[in-house]
């Protein structure tokens, strides 16, 4: 085997063959001709990818593996590392995108000759798209030699999916495999920030900068055409982002590596818009060496106020009248150490809006982050006398999987659009308000929206609470009607004493299919999350556009079971759930209606004893092995009799859940109404 050949672990072999790791261990023991380890450790050996593919193909175990899985194994097993593999693949895909005929001509030669000829073609297209002073170096022939099999398979993947989609899939896999290495900005806030930064609804910004671009999520959300400027401290990430942006469109892309605060790569730029998700709570941001920097026009930030340094950097890189939108920690709106800078931003009209997002909008997911919308003052123009404050916390209960992003977008833009046009907006209690700047210039200069907005109860007052009470009364009446009849002791042997069969046995005989949620998809799609199943609500999750495994789509009559947490929950999918993708930590049982009643199946899966005997315990969590859950062997007619009882119990359970939510809403509204004077005592 060549020293620079790609390698693959046992887990990678299992993915290639579509089996579990235990099967790979069995193959190693049972087959003397199974490839020998070429690296790794005794407990985690690695194997030559080419040897493994030959063996799997000879055994007939490779035929059904998707091409993209084989491409990913070339990336993961690349001798120079996954980042180098992604850079080489991205360069080749950019060549395919911009000059497809050139790639076809080059790829007709041998692997050795391709490695020799490719650098010149790549250098030309990279220089044209990314400029001469670019972060993506032209790979040399010796560096490309081990990547040629990857490049051929990646471009084959692009022939079917497209060059951009192929790179998105590979980069997405890499990001998923290294979750702690990268801070990602989700598509929801990225799209909202790009819309807020646009100078008008139909006029895109011509030049957009992200000085802390990360994986490029914010610049990817910018509608074209636009010249995209990006800077990132990590050189490898800056190069990957440059390729990602270039593959997305024909936009001019200029990406540089380096710390934008200490070594600004675009010191002369006057951008139309700046988008930024800066690093939070950094003490080592350059406080000492940057004390006399001309960017601190609104005040020198304290060591603990790195975010206010990024705010002023963004303003310094705007043209007069340009807009910046930054994702900020909520503490930046109220820390005493930053009050003088906040005050000067308000006095000069640079800060135009503060938007409180729901918790779960972006990392860190447990904190309700803010968006700051800023505009560089135009010389001679009067400062805006009001600041827009928006609170969108009503659009989620909590948690990253529960956000209603369309509602958040609408709430923010419905407030920002008229405010941006007229300088003021009609107040909506609990949602938004334009506050006179003079009211905010006190000792604290606290800009947290919740502290300046009247409570939501004031919007509807007593009439709204009366409507909630009426709904609660109707639901309680319905709950009484659905209350199960008194339980009676059965004179017959219970189902637990009847001959049983496990879910695993039913799956082997074809009575049901057992599918697992992956949490990935090839396009935007509603996702049934673990929290949705536990709370009994419609699908609320979303999946980003890009690569990933094909999702498992839920059908009406499927039974969905969470596998973590130790609870006994099984939900029968209805019309509201049908078509959603199955999320992570969920297993789906799809019964054959001629053999199994879905409500019978779900009801017996919820049995406490059944769940206890099918659960395994780790140090921090309980995991349910769905295959070990048992059902009694009953004729279909008897199953349906049980199923009707279980269906009635589920309807009663949902009524109780709705009554609880309405009751909490009524109690909270009454407390708020009595305390703010909108409800008579």
Beta strands, then each sheet from edge to edge (+ up, - down):
strand 1: 7-9
strand 2: 39-40
strand 3: 45-48
strand 4: 207-210
strand 5: 227-232
strand 6: 253-257
strand 7: 271-276
strand 8: 318-328
strand 9: 351-356
strand 10: 370-375
strand 11: 386-391
strand 12: 432-436
strand 13: 500-502
strand 14: 512-516
strand 15: 526-528
strand 16: 541-542
strand 17: 559-562
strand 18: 571-572
strand 19: 581-582
strand 20: 586-591
strand 21: 615-617
strand 22: 622-624
strand 23: 630-632
sheet 1: 1+ 3- 2+
sheet 2: 6+ 5+ 4+ 7+ 8+ 10- 9+ 11+ 12-
sheet 3: 13+ 23-
sheet 4: 14+ 20- 17+ 18-
sheet 5: 16+ 15- 19-
sheet 6: 21+ 22-
end
